[in-house]
Amino acid sequence: MKRFILIITASLLALPLFGQEKSPQLKDQKDKVSYSIGMNIGANLSRQKVDINPDILAAGIKDAIGGKPQLTQDQVKDVMQQFEKDMEQKQKESGEKNKAEGAKFLEENKNKPGVKTTASGLQYKMEKEGTGAQPKATDMVTVNYRGTLIDGTEFDSSYKRGQPATFPLNGVIKGWTEGLQLMKQGSKYQFFVPSNLAYGERSVGPDIAANATLIFDVELLDVKPPATPAPQGSKPAAQAAPKTTSPPKPSPK
């Protein structure tokens, strides 16, 4: 909810964009910045599926700037508190729906050819078996991957970015930490990750909702052991910190 309120506040900067029949001409850098901010605000509102009236939103901004609001601060507070309660209830209902749909998907998926299920509930399917090293939880791994929801919506892809991701295997979601340890370098697996091994009740970004079951196509490109600590009393040579790309969106624990 705080994020939504921040978006509403930021909408002050996009005032010229609302309530106009034609898009304004972008005459200079200031106009381009203003328009870009407006695009971001509009995209965020759309992704959050918040039901608002853009023209009334613009009127509220104009009235506030002009010092002629139609509601008192107490009324605004009451309205926003009720709005937050309504949104929280919708999110709760959505999370319960996602959990049920995910459970149904996994129940049906486990019987499909080639799909195996671990004790934790993680499901996987080997598409290509590699012959290289098999990572431990403490290792650094480099992968290419594609992440989707159970309805096929893609939320992340290293293939589209054109750059593999490198990260410590114990620094990602549980489903990844467990699943990639089943692979050998050169392997390609498909993982079906229950919500409790992904993000649970948290929503992540615009696409991954609470209790979402996630699907990943993962290709293990490289495995490296963790860096060996320097002996006590020795001074490590000065060097640039290794650059690592972030693992997929559901990467942080």
GINORFEN-V877299 format. One line per field, one symbol per residue. ss: DSSP state (H for helix, E for strand, C for the rest). psi: psi as a letter, one per 40 degrees, with the letter a starting at -180 (. if undefined). burial: I if it has 16 or more other ideal C-beta (glycine too) atoms within 10 Angstrom, else O. A space follows every 50 residues. Layout:
BEGIN
ss = ???
psi = ???
burial = ???
END
This chain:
BEGIN
ss = CHHHHHHHHHHHHHHHHCCCCCCCCCCCHHHHHHHHHHHHHHHHHHHCCC CCCHHHHHHHHHHHHHCCCCCCHHHHHHHHHHHHHHHHHHHHHHHHHHHH HHHHHHHHHCCCCCEEECCCCCEEEEEECCCCCCCCCCCEEEEEEEEEEC CCCEEEEHHHHCCCEEEEHHHCCHHHHHHHCCCCCCCEEEEEECHHHCCC CCCECCCECCCCCEEEEEEEEEEECCCCCCCCCCCCCCCCCCCCCCCCHH HCC
psi = ddddddddddedeedeeifidiiihgdadddddddddddddddddddefh gihddddddddddddeffieiidddddddddddddddddddddddddddd dddddddddeeihehihideehiihhdhhieaihiideihihiiihhiie eehheihdddefhihhihdeeaidddddddeeiiheihihihhideebeb eiihaedhihfhhihhhhhhdihhiihhiiiheihiihiihihiiiiidf di.
burial = OOOIOOIIOOIOOIOOIIOOOOOOOOOOOOOOOIIOIIOOIIOIIOOOOO OOOOOOIIOIIOOOOOOOOOOOOOOOOOOOOOOOOOOOOOOOOIIOOIIO IIOOIIOOIOOOOOOOOOOOIIIIIOOOOIOOIOIOOOIIIIIIIIIIII OOOOIIOIOOOOOIIIIIIOOIIIIIIIIIOIIOIIIIIIIIIIIIIIIO OOIIOOIIIIIIIIIIIIIIIIIOOOOOOOOOOOOOOOOOOOOOOOIIII IOO
END
